[in-house]
Each structure stands twice: as structure tokens, then as C-alpha cells.
Amino acid sequence: MKETVRTLLGLDDDTAVIIRELACTEPGCPPLETVVAVLPMDGAARRWTLHRPTDQITEDGLRAVLLAPTPDGASA
């Protein structure tokens, strides 16, 4: 999944990509969620939370989340 994130976002080799599957204990939250974090050497870190386990995330689903514009037009 890291390579897919790297390719979709056009990241260089110096940018760290971290994928974590975490237990969610908030009411109404699925039992597992996946957090994708991108940490560039220069610039702001970015983070996305997908409300499903890692093994249920497709490339198309990942693309939709990573490339979705935020209200100000920037990536999430």
C-alpha cells in the first residue's frame, strides 16, 4: 500500500509514508481504521483516516481519499 500511496501522490524517496491500522474505540466507529501519513523532508505532514481495515482498502478507494480536494482546494 505504501508504494501505491507514493505513486498516487508522486512522492520522492525522501518522503516517509506510514500506514497504521488502529483500533477505534469511539462510538459508531468501525473496530479497525487505517491511518495513512505522509511526512516529507520539507513541508507539512499530511494524514488521512480510512474507516476500514487495511485489507479492505482498494487502490480505487485509496485514490478517491488521497486525491479528494478539501474545501480550500488542497489535499487532505
Long-range contacts (C-beta under 8 A, 24 or more apart in sequence): 1-36, 1-54, 1-57, 1-62, 4-59, 4-62, 5-36, 5-38, 5-62, 5-66, 8-62, 8-63, 8-66, 8-67, 9-38, 9-66, 9-75, 11-38, 11-40, 14-40, 14-41, 15-39, 15-40, 15-41, 16-40, 19-54, 21-53, 21-54, 24-51, 36-62, 36-65, 36-66, 46-75, 46-76, 47-76, 48-76
